[in-house]
Amino acid sequence: MKKLWEVIKKIFIWLGAVFVAIFTVLFIKEREVVSTGSTTEGDSDEINKKAAAKRDEAIARIEHADARELAESYGSVCDAIADGKERFRQRCGRTND
């Protein structure tokens, strides 16, 4: 009876090990699907088309924008330009002496 009990324990240990291995593989596959996202090929094509349209629109806006107007929309750029003009005036003022 003791040998029979040990054989049954070994069988259950092997079945448990197989069950854990299968569960682990399935769990890892499910986590990979969640991490990569479950977008289908059609979804990614649609997203790519929208992104391309937005990109083309942004390129067109940049091409038609005035460079000075675009640069002046940033305050630090205006400050840097004013500082540069002032330094230039000071440098030119020294040569006239």
VMD Tcl script that builds the backbone (N, CA, C; Angstrom):
set m [mol new atoms 291]
animate dup $m
set s [atomselect $m all]
$s set {name element resname resid chain x y z} {
  {N N MET 1 A 0.817 -1.189 0.000}
  {CA C MET 1 A 0.000 0.000 0.000}
  {C C MET 1 A 0.868 1.264 0.000}
  {N N LYS 2 A 1.992 1.157 0.714}
  {CA C LYS 2 A 2.882 2.297 0.789}
  {C C LYS 2 A 3.478 2.621 -0.585}
  {N N LYS 3 A 3.841 1.579 -1.353}
  {CA C LYS 3 A 4.401 1.801 -2.695}
  {C C LYS 3 A 3.344 2.393 -3.616}
  {N N LEU 4 A 2.133 1.935 -3.513}
  {CA C LEU 4 A 1.037 2.443 -4.336}
  {C C LEU 4 A 0.822 3.937 -4.051}
  {N N TRP 5 A 0.863 4.280 -2.771}
  {CA C TRP 5 A 0.679 5.678 -2.380}
  {C C TRP 5 A 1.801 6.557 -2.953}
  {N N GLU 6 A 3.041 6.078 -2.975}
  {CA C GLU 6 A 4.160 6.841 -3.515}
  {C C GLU 6 A 4.045 6.990 -5.033}
  {N N VAL 7 A 3.566 5.971 -5.712}
  {CA C VAL 7 A 3.355 6.049 -7.162}
  {C C VAL 7 A 2.270 7.079 -7.471}
  {N N ILE 8 A 1.203 7.068 -6.706}
  {CA C ILE 8 A 0.122 8.037 -6.916}
  {C C ILE 8 A 0.637 9.458 -6.679}
  {N N LYS 9 A 1.467 9.645 -5.640}
  {CA C LYS 9 A 2.038 10.964 -5.365}
  {C C LYS 9 A 2.912 11.428 -6.530}
  {N N LYS 10 A 3.728 10.523 -7.075}
  {CA C LYS 10 A 4.589 10.889 -8.202}
  {C C LYS 10 A 3.763 11.276 -9.425}
  {N N ILE 11 A 2.678 10.537 -9.665}
  {CA C ILE 11 A 1.804 10.856 -10.811}
  {C C ILE 11 A 1.192 12.238 -10.629}
  {N N PHE 12 A 0.700 12.533 -9.426}
  {CA C PHE 12 A 0.115 13.847 -9.173}
  {C C PHE 12 A 1.156 14.967 -9.250}
  {N N ILE 13 A 2.369 14.691 -8.833}
  {CA C ILE 13 A 3.437 15.692 -8.936}
  {C C ILE 13 A 3.729 15.993 -10.406}
  {N N TRP 14 A 3.807 14.943 -11.236}
  {CA C TRP 14 A 4.040 15.149 -12.663}
  {C C TRP 14 A 2.874 15.885 -13.312}
  {N N LEU 15 A 1.662 15.514 -12.991}
  {CA C LEU 15 A 0.495 16.213 -13.541}
  {C C LEU 15 A 0.477 17.686 -13.103}
  {N N GLY 16 A 0.841 17.932 -11.853}
  {CA C GLY 16 A 0.914 19.306 -11.365}
  {C C GLY 16 A 1.974 20.102 -12.103}
  {N N ALA 17 A 3.130 19.493 -12.338}
  {CA C ALA 17 A 4.203 20.177 -13.058}
  {C C ALA 17 A 3.778 20.513 -14.490}
  {N N VAL 18 A 3.100 19.572 -15.151}
  {CA C VAL 18 A 2.610 19.810 -16.521}
  {C C VAL 18 A 1.572 20.931 -16.505}
  {N N PHE 19 A 0.666 20.913 -15.540}
  {CA C PHE 19 A -0.364 21.944 -15.420}
  {C C PHE 19 A 0.269 23.326 -15.209}
  {N N VAL 20 A 1.260 23.401 -14.351}
  {CA C VAL 20 A 1.941 24.676 -14.099}
  {C C VAL 20 A 2.652 25.155 -15.358}
  {N N ALA 21 A 3.287 24.256 -16.090}
  {CA C ALA 21 A 3.984 24.648 -17.321}
  {C C ALA 21 A 2.997 25.185 -18.361}
  {N N ILE 22 A 1.880 24.500 -18.536}
  {CA C ILE 22 A 0.872 24.947 -19.500}
  {C C ILE 22 A 0.311 26.304 -19.076}
  {N N PHE 23 A -0.017 26.443 -17.810}
  {CA C PHE 23 A -0.546 27.697 -17.299}
  {C C PHE 23 A 0.453 28.834 -17.505}
  {N N THR 24 A 1.723 28.580 -17.263}
  {CA C THR 24 A 2.759 29.600 -17.426}
  {C C THR 24 A 2.866 30.038 -18.881}
  {N N VAL 25 A 2.876 29.096 -19.802}
  {CA C VAL 25 A 2.972 29.426 -21.222}
  {C C VAL 25 A 1.767 30.250 -21.660}
  {N N LEU 26 A 0.579 29.840 -21.269}
  {CA C LEU 26 A -0.622 30.582 -21.644}
  {C C LEU 26 A -0.632 31.974 -21.016}
  {N N PHE 27 A -0.188 32.083 -19.780}
  {CA C PHE 27 A -0.153 33.371 -19.103}
  {C C PHE 27 A 0.829 34.322 -19.788}
  {N N ILE 28 A 1.997 33.824 -20.193}
  {CA C ILE 28 A 2.993 34.650 -20.868}
  {C C ILE 28 A 2.479 35.099 -22.233}
  {N N LYS 29 A 1.830 34.209 -22.964}
  {CA C LYS 29 A 1.280 34.592 -24.266}
  {C C LYS 29 A 0.226 35.670 -24.107}
  {N N GLU 30 A -0.611 35.548 -23.109}
  {CA C GLU 30 A -1.650 36.550 -22.878}
  {C C GLU 30 A -1.028 37.895 -22.520}
  {N N ARG 31 A 0.022 37.905 -21.733}
  {CA C ARG 31 A 0.689 39.147 -21.361}
  {C C ARG 31 A 1.350 39.793 -22.579}
  {N N GLU 32 A 1.875 38.997 -23.497}
  {CA C GLU 32 A 2.482 39.548 -24.705}
  {C C GLU 32 A 1.436 40.227 -25.564}
  {N N VAL 33 A 0.253 39.643 -25.678}
  {CA C VAL 33 A -0.824 40.231 -26.469}
  {C C VAL 33 A -1.261 41.542 -25.840}
  {N N VAL 34 A -1.360 41.594 -24.536}
  {CA C VAL 34 A -1.774 42.813 -23.855}
  {C C VAL 34 A -0.719 43.892 -24.012}
  {N N SER 35 A 0.554 43.550 -23.902}
  {CA C SER 35 A 1.603 44.555 -23.977}
  {C C SER 35 A 1.777 45.096 -25.389}
  {N N THR 36 A 1.610 44.278 -26.410}
  {CA C THR 36 A 1.763 44.755 -27.772}
  {C C THR 36 A 0.501 45.416 -28.275}
  {N N GLY 37 A -0.591 45.240 -27.588}
  {CA C GLY 37 A -1.853 45.814 -28.033}
  {C C GLY 37 A -2.519 44.866 -29.000}
  {N N SER 38 A -3.803 44.899 -28.995}
  {CA C SER 38 A -4.530 43.963 -29.840}
  {C C SER 38 A -5.106 44.666 -31.053}
  {N N THR 39 A -4.299 45.537 -31.690}
  {CA C THR 39 A -4.780 46.213 -32.883}
  {C C THR 39 A -4.661 45.264 -34.065}
  {N N THR 40 A -5.644 45.308 -34.893}
  {CA C THR 40 A -5.610 44.468 -36.080}
  {C C THR 40 A -4.908 45.228 -37.194}
  {N N GLU 41 A -4.690 44.569 -38.293}
  {CA C GLU 41 A -4.003 45.184 -39.425}
  {C C GLU 41 A -4.807 46.360 -39.966}
  {N N GLY 42 A -6.120 46.237 -39.981}
  {CA C GLY 42 A -6.973 47.325 -40.456}
  {C C GLY 42 A -6.875 48.545 -39.572}
  {N N ASP 43 A -6.788 48.348 -38.277}
  {CA C ASP 43 A -6.670 49.468 -37.344}
  {C C ASP 43 A -5.360 50.214 -37.556}
  {N N SER 44 A -4.280 49.484 -37.714}
  {CA C SER 44 A -2.993 50.150 -37.895}
  {C C SER 44 A -2.936 50.867 -39.239}
  {N N ASP 45 A -3.577 50.318 -40.273}
  {CA C ASP 45 A -3.628 51.010 -41.559}
  {C C ASP 45 A -4.394 52.323 -41.438}
  {N N GLU 46 A -5.494 52.292 -40.712}
  {CA C GLU 46 A -6.295 53.499 -40.518}
  {C C GLU 46 A -5.509 54.549 -39.731}
  {N N ILE 47 A -4.824 54.102 -38.708}
  {CA C ILE 47 A -4.014 55.015 -37.906}
  {C C ILE 47 A -2.897 55.611 -38.751}
  {N N ASN 48 A -2.255 54.803 -39.584}
  {CA C ASN 48 A -1.186 55.302 -40.449}
  {C C ASN 48 A -1.703 56.322 -41.458}
  {N N LYS 49 A -2.911 56.092 -41.988}
  {CA C LYS 49 A -3.494 57.045 -42.942}
  {C C LYS 49 A -3.782 58.373 -42.266}
  {N N LYS 50 A -4.344 58.325 -41.056}
  {CA C LYS 50 A -4.625 59.562 -40.331}
  {C C LYS 50 A -3.341 60.305 -39.993}
  {N N ALA 51 A -2.315 59.561 -39.592}
  {CA C ALA 51 A -1.038 60.186 -39.255}
  {C C ALA 51 A -0.407 60.828 -40.490}
  {N N ALA 52 A -0.501 60.176 -41.628}
  {CA C ALA 52 A 0.052 60.731 -42.864}
  {C C ALA 52 A -0.691 62.008 -43.252}
  {N N ALA 53 A -2.010 62.020 -43.084}
  {CA C ALA 53 A -2.786 63.222 -43.401}
  {C C ALA 53 A -2.399 64.370 -42.479}
  {N N LYS 54 A -2.259 64.112 -41.196}
  {CA C LYS 54 A -1.858 65.144 -40.238}
  {C C LYS 54 A -0.443 65.643 -40.550}
  {N N ARG 55 A 0.447 64.729 -40.917}
  {CA C ARG 55 A 1.817 65.101 -41.252}
  {C C ARG 55 A 1.833 66.025 -42.464}
  {N N ASP 56 A 1.068 65.666 -43.506}
  {CA C ASP 56 A 1.006 66.498 -44.705}
  {C C ASP 56 A 0.429 67.876 -44.383}
  {N N GLU 57 A -0.587 67.904 -43.522}
  {CA C GLU 57 A -1.185 69.177 -43.126}
  {C C GLU 57 A -0.177 70.045 -42.373}
  {N N ALA 58 A 0.591 69.449 -41.484}
  {CA C ALA 58 A 1.591 70.203 -40.725}
  {C C ALA 58 A 2.696 70.719 -41.639}
  {N N ILE 59 A 3.121 69.914 -42.589}
  {CA C ILE 59 A 4.159 70.343 -43.533}
  {C C ILE 59 A 3.655 71.510 -44.369}
  {N N ALA 60 A 2.397 71.442 -44.798}
  {CA C ALA 60 A 1.829 72.537 -45.594}
  {C C ALA 60 A 1.747 73.816 -44.768}
  {N N ARG 61 A 1.345 73.721 -43.501}
  {CA C ARG 61 A 1.278 74.909 -42.647}
  {C C ARG 61 A 2.658 75.521 -42.444}
  {N N ILE 62 A 3.661 74.684 -42.240}
  {CA C ILE 62 A 5.019 75.190 -42.028}
  {C C ILE 62 A 5.562 75.844 -43.292}
  {N N GLU 63 A 5.269 75.254 -44.449}
  {CA C GLU 63 A 5.755 75.820 -45.705}
  {C C GLU 63 A 5.149 77.194 -45.974}
  {N N HIS 64 A 3.901 77.410 -45.564}
  {CA C HIS 64 A 3.227 78.665 -45.856}
  {C C HIS 64 A 3.383 79.703 -44.746}
  {N N ALA 65 A 4.018 79.346 -43.661}
  {CA C ALA 65 A 4.192 80.276 -42.539}
  {C C ALA 65 A 5.369 81.205 -42.814}
  {N N ASP 66 A 5.213 82.456 -42.394}
  {CA C ASP 66 A 6.288 83.436 -42.496}
  {C C ASP 66 A 7.321 83.123 -41.411}
  {N N ALA 67 A 8.586 83.093 -41.784}
  {CA C ALA 67 A 9.636 82.698 -40.842}
  {C C ALA 67 A 9.720 83.666 -39.668}
  {N N ARG 68 A 9.625 84.961 -39.942}
  {CA C ARG 68 A 9.710 85.949 -38.860}
  {C C ARG 68 A 8.517 85.800 -37.926}
  {N N GLU 69 A 7.339 85.633 -38.481}
  {CA C GLU 69 A 6.131 85.474 -37.660}
  {C C GLU 69 A 6.220 84.212 -36.808}
  {N N LEU 70 A 6.739 83.160 -37.393}
  {CA C LEU 70 A 6.894 81.901 -36.657}
  {C C LEU 70 A 7.915 82.060 -35.531}
  {N N ALA 71 A 9.031 82.713 -35.820}
  {CA C ALA 71 A 10.070 82.897 -34.806}
  {C C ALA 71 A 9.603 83.832 -33.703}
  {N N GLU 72 A 8.850 84.870 -34.059}
  {CA C GLU 72 A 8.392 85.823 -33.061}
  {C C GLU 72 A 7.309 85.259 -32.162}
  {N N SER 73 A 6.744 84.140 -32.541}
  {CA C SER 73 A 5.723 83.533 -31.681}
  {C C SER 73 A 6.352 82.919 -30.439}
  {N N TYR 74 A 7.661 82.765 -30.438}
  {CA C TYR 74 A 8.377 82.266 -29.274}
  {C C TYR 74 A 9.065 83.447 -28.602}
  {N N GLY 75 A 8.747 83.711 -27.348}
  {CA C GLY 75 A 9.279 84.862 -26.630}
  {C C GLY 75 A 10.783 84.833 -26.494}
  {N N SER 76 A 11.350 83.688 -26.247}
  {CA C SER 76 A 12.803 83.605 -26.070}
  {C C SER 76 A 13.538 83.929 -27.360}
  {N N VAL 77 A 12.927 83.631 -28.503}
  {CA C VAL 77 A 13.556 83.960 -29.784}
  {C C VAL 77 A 13.604 85.472 -29.950}
  {N N CYS 78 A 12.513 86.158 -29.592}
  {CA C CYS 78 A 12.501 87.620 -29.687}
  {C C CYS 78 A 13.552 88.223 -28.771}
  {N N ASP 79 A 13.675 87.675 -27.569}
  {CA C ASP 79 A 14.685 88.173 -26.633}
  {C C ASP 79 A 16.088 87.965 -27.182}
  {N N ALA 80 A 16.335 86.801 -27.771}
  {CA C ALA 80 A 17.662 86.515 -28.327}
  {C C ALA 80 A 17.961 87.441 -29.501}
  {N N ILE 81 A 16.955 87.713 -30.333}
  {CA C ILE 81 A 17.158 88.620 -31.466}
  {C C ILE 81 A 17.453 90.027 -30.957}
  {N N ALA 82 A 16.690 90.480 -29.964}
  {CA C ALA 82 A 16.910 91.823 -29.403}
  {C C ALA 82 A 18.298 91.919 -28.768}
  {N N ASP 83 A 18.720 90.895 -28.051}
  {CA C ASP 83 A 20.057 90.887 -27.450}
  {C C ASP 83 A 21.139 90.942 -28.521}
  {N N GLY 84 A 20.947 90.181 -29.584}
  {CA C GLY 84 A 21.920 90.182 -30.671}
  {C C GLY 84 A 22.015 91.535 -31.349}
  {N N LYS 85 A 20.852 92.193 -31.570}
  {CA C LYS 85 A 20.858 93.527 -32.176}
  {C C LYS 85 A 21.576 94.528 -31.271}
  {N N GLU 86 A 21.317 94.431 -29.970}
  {CA C GLU 86 A 21.961 95.342 -29.017}
  {C C GLU 86 A 23.477 95.135 -28.994}
  {N N ARG 87 A 23.912 93.895 -28.991}
  {CA C ARG 87 A 25.361 93.618 -29.027}
  {C C ARG 87 A 25.982 94.159 -30.316}
  {N N PHE 88 A 25.261 94.009 -31.427}
  {CA C PHE 88 A 25.758 94.517 -32.708}
  {C C PHE 88 A 25.877 96.031 -32.678}
  {N N ARG 89 A 24.863 96.704 -32.101}
  {CA C ARG 89 A 24.911 98.160 -32.000}
  {C C ARG 89 A 26.085 98.605 -31.130}
  {N N GLN 90 A 26.306 97.893 -30.023}
  {CA C GLN 90 A 27.417 98.238 -29.151}
  {C C GLN 90 A 28.759 98.047 -29.848}
  {N N ARG 91 A 28.875 96.979 -30.585}
  {CA C ARG 91 A 30.111 96.696 -31.303}
  {C C ARG 91 A 30.355 97.744 -32.384}
  {N N CYS 92 A 29.294 98.106 -33.087}
  {CA C CYS 92 A 29.429 99.121 -34.136}
  {C C CYS 92 A 29.700 100.488 -33.528}
  {N N GLY 93 A 29.123 100.724 -32.366}
  {CA C GLY 93 A 29.333 102.026 -31.697}
  {C C GLY 93 A 30.764 102.203 -31.258}
  {N N ARG 94 A 31.447 101.148 -30.924}
  {CA C ARG 94 A 32.857 101.227 -30.499}
  {C C ARG 94 A 33.768 101.564 -31.656}
  {N N THR 95 A 33.430 101.131 -32.843}
  {CA C THR 95 A 34.314 101.385 -33.988}
  {C C THR 95 A 34.223 102.822 -34.455}
  {N N ASN 96 A 33.123 103.512 -34.142}
  {CA C ASN 96 A 32.978 104.898 -34.578}
  {C C ASN 96 A 33.810 105.858 -33.729}
  {N N ASP 97 A 34.319 105.443 -32.617}
  {CA C ASP 97 A 35.084 106.327 -31.730}
  {C C ASP 97 A 36.386 106.718 -32.317}
}
mol reanalyze $m
mol bondsrecalc $m
mol representation Tube
mol addrep $m
